[in-house]
Amino acid sequence: MLERLRATERYARGFAAAVTAVAALVLAANTGPAEATGPEPDRRTTTPVEAAVR
């Protein structure tokens, strides 16, 4: 059967979980966006409006 934990053990586990969660959030917030290594994609993939009207 499960034994009961003392209050100090519960607080220690809760504190450790809180520190771990804060560290994970800080690390996630400080990661930057990935740098693009390839050439810029061609943005002109649609037909211009002048050509479509004629």
C-alpha positions in Angstrom: 0.0 0.0 0.0 1.1 3.6 -0.5 2.6 5.3 2.5 1.8 8.8 3.3 4.3 11.5 2.6 5.3 14.0 5.1 4.4 17.6 4.5 8.1 18.6 3.9 8.4 15.9 1.3 5.3 17.2 -0.5 6.5 20.8 -0.4 10.0 19.7 -1.7 8.4 17.8 -4.6 6.2 20.7 -5.4 9.0 23.2 -5.2 11.2 21.0 -7.5 8.4 20.7 -10.0 7.9 24.5 -10.0 11.6 25.2 -10.5 11.6 22.7 -13.4 8.6 24.3 -15.0 10.0 27.8 -14.7 13.3 26.6 -16.2 11.5 25.0 -19.1 9.5 28.2 -19.8 12.6 30.4 -19.6 14.5 28.1 -22.0 11.5 28.0 -24.4 11.1 31.8 -24.3 14.8 32.4 -25.1 15.0 30.2 -28.2 15.0 32.3 -31.3 13.5 31.5 -34.7 15.4 29.3 -37.0 17.6 31.0 -39.6 16.6 30.5 -43.3 19.6 29.0 -45.1 18.1 28.7 -48.6 17.4 31.3 -51.2 14.3 33.6 -50.8 11.2 32.0 -52.4 9.7 33.6 -55.5 6.7 35.7 -54.2 5.3 36.4 -57.7 3.4 33.1 -58.3 0.1 34.6 -59.4 -0.8 36.4 -62.6 -0.8 40.2 -62.4 -4.2 41.9 -62.4 -3.5 43.7 -65.6 -2.9 40.5 -67.5 -6.0 38.8 -66.1 -8.3 41.6 -67.1 -7.2 41.7 -70.8 
